[in-house]
Amino acid sequence: MLRYLPFLLVLALWIYAFIDCINTPESQVRGLPKVVWVLIILLFGEVLIGPIAWLAAGKQRQPAAGGAGGTPAEWHRNHGTKWVAPDDNPEFLRSLREENKKDEALLKDWEADLRRREEDLRRKETGSAAGGTGSGDGTSGSDGASGKGGGTGKDGRTDGADTTDTTDKSGKNPEDTPPAAS
């Protein structure tokens, strides 16, 4: 792909110079008549002489709109805007204060949400500890086995998971039965 890049750049400059020459009013064309410039661009475009000559000498360039000077440097010299450091700029400082207020409000919301979640978690732990055989402090009430809450279930697990019996009258779990064929 890179081997085509020089050709594409030459083609782009050729097309740009041609269109620029055609769109330029006759009063802004310098040196030669417009038709001659078009022929120079078309005949010498492949070797870049025509387009570069048009861009350098063929068109009368105008200064920037409203500018007192033709180059950007002259414009900046004539439009004296004083640079202000960010820590001295009142608008910048105001925007920092507003962002700080937004961040503080967001932080307060997050802290309130965290407190609410912690309280919910404590209530759930307290509720599960009161409902099980454990006392909620990590020790079991009757058999002395350590655990959180419920102690040992029917299947021997001590993770506090629900260990209720789901077997029906035939002794099979509902998960063990295959789905009904239709």
C-alpha positions in Angstrom: 0.0 0.0 0.0 2.9 2.4 0.8 4.2 2.1 -2.8 1.1 3.8 -4.1 1.4 6.7 -1.6 3.7 9.0 -3.7 1.5 8.6 -6.7 -1.6 9.4 -4.7 0.0 12.5 -3.2 1.0 13.8 -6.6 -2.5 13.1 -8.0 -4.1 14.8 -5.0 -2.0 17.9 -5.5 -2.6 17.9 -9.2 -6.4 17.7 -8.7 -6.4 20.4 -6.0 -4.4 22.8 -8.1 -6.6 22.2 -11.1 -9.8 22.8 -9.2 -8.4 25.8 -7.4 -7.3 27.3 -10.7 -10.7 26.8 -12.2 -12.6 28.2 -9.2 -10.3 31.3 -8.9 -11.8 34.5 -10.4 -9.9 36.0 -13.4 -9.2 39.1 -11.3 -7.1 37.1 -8.8 -5.0 35.2 -11.3 -1.4 36.6 -11.5 1.2 36.6 -14.2 -0.5 34.7 -17.0 -4.1 34.3 -18.2 -6.2 31.7 -16.5 -6.4 29.4 -19.5 -2.6 29.3 -19.7 -2.4 28.4 -16.0 -4.9 25.5 -16.5 -2.8 24.2 -19.4 0.4 24.4 -17.3 -1.2 22.6 -14.5 -2.5 19.8 -16.8 0.6 19.4 -18.9 3.2 19.6 -16.1 1.1 18.1 -13.3 2.7 14.7 -13.3 6.1 16.1 -12.5 4.6 18.6 -9.9 5.9 21.7 -11.7 2.5 22.9 -12.8 0.6 22.6 -9.5 3.5 24.0 -7.4 3.9 26.9 -9.8 0.2 27.7 -9.6 0.2 27.5 -5.8 3.3 29.6 -5.5 2.8 32.3 -8.2 -0.4 31.9 -10.0 -3.0 33.0 -7.5 -3.2 36.2 -5.6 -3.4 35.2 -1.9 -5.5 37.4 0.3 -4.8 38.2 4.0 -6.9 36.5 6.7 -10.4 37.9 7.0 -10.5 40.9 9.3 -6.8 40.6 9.7 -4.3 43.4 9.7 -1.6 41.3 8.2 -1.2 38.4 5.8 0.4 35.8 7.9 -0.8 34.1 11.1 2.2 35.5 13.0 1.3 39.1 12.1 -2.3 38.4 13.1 -1.2 37.2 16.5 1.1 40.2 17.0 -1.7 42.6 16.2 -4.3 40.8 18.4 -2.8 41.2 21.8 -4.5 38.6 23.9 -2.8 38.2 27.3 -2.1 34.7 28.4 -3.3 33.9 31.9 -2.0 31.0 33.9 -4.7 28.5 34.8 -4.4 29.1 38.6 -5.0 32.9 37.9 -7.9 32.4 35.5 -11.1 33.0 37.4 -13.2 31.0 34.8 -10.9 28.0 35.2 -11.0 28.2 39.0 -14.8 28.4 38.9 -15.0 25.3 36.7 -12.8 23.5 39.2 -15.0 24.5 42.1 -18.1 23.2 40.2 -16.4 19.9 39.3 -15.3 19.6 43.0 -18.9 20.1 44.2 -20.2 17.5 41.7 -17.5 15.0 42.8 -18.3 15.6 46.5 -22.0 15.0 45.9 -21.2 11.8 44.0 -18.9 10.7 46.8 -21.6 11.3 49.4 -24.1 9.3 47.4 -21.7 6.4 47.1 -20.9 6.5 50.8 -24.7 6.6 51.7 -25.2 3.6 49.3 -22.3 1.7 50.9 -23.7 2.3 54.4 -27.1 1.2 53.3 -25.7 -2.0 51.7 -23.6 -2.7 54.9 -26.7 -2.3 57.1 -28.7 -4.6 54.8 -25.9 -7.2 55.0 -25.7 -6.9 58.8 -29.5 -7.4 59.0 -29.3 -10.5 56.8 -26.5 -11.9 58.8 -28.3 -11.2 62.0 -31.5 -12.7 60.7 -29.8 -15.8 59.4 -27.9 -16.3 62.6 -31.1 -15.9 64.7 -33.0 -18.4 62.4 -30.3 -21.1 62.4 -28.7 -23.0 65.3 -25.6 -20.8 65.5 -25.3 -17.6 67.5 -24.0 -15.5 64.6 -20.5 -15.1 66.1 -19.0 -18.1 64.4 -19.8 -20.8 67.0 -22.6 -23.2 66.8 -25.0 -23.5 69.7 -25.5 -27.2 70.5 -22.8 -29.3 69.0 -19.8 -26.9 69.3 -18.9 -27.1 65.6 -17.8 -23.8 64.2 -19.8 -22.3 61.4 -21.7 -19.3 60.4 -25.3 -19.6 61.2 -27.0 -22.8 60.3 -24.6 -25.5 61.4 -24.5 -28.9 59.6 -27.4 -29.7 57.3 -28.9 -33.1 56.3 -26.3 -33.6 53.5 -23.3 -32.8 55.7 -22.6 -29.3 54.3 -21.7 -26.5 56.8 -21.8 -23.5 54.4 -25.1 -22.2 55.6 -26.8 -23.1 52.3 -30.4 -24.1 52.3 -30.5 -27.9 52.9 -34.2 -28.6 53.0 -35.3 -32.0 51.8 -36.8 -31.9 48.3 -37.6 -35.6 47.9 -41.1 -36.6 47.1 -43.0 -39.7 48.4 -41.2 -42.0 46.0 -37.8 -40.9 47.4 -36.7 -39.2 44.2 -35.5 -35.6 43.9 -37.4 -33.5 41.3 -34.0 -32.8 39.6 -33.5 -36.6 39.1 -36.6 -37.1 37.1 -36.3 -36.7 33.3 -38.5 -34.2 31.5 -41.8 -35.5 30.2 -41.6 -36.5 26.5 -44.3 -34.9 24.3 
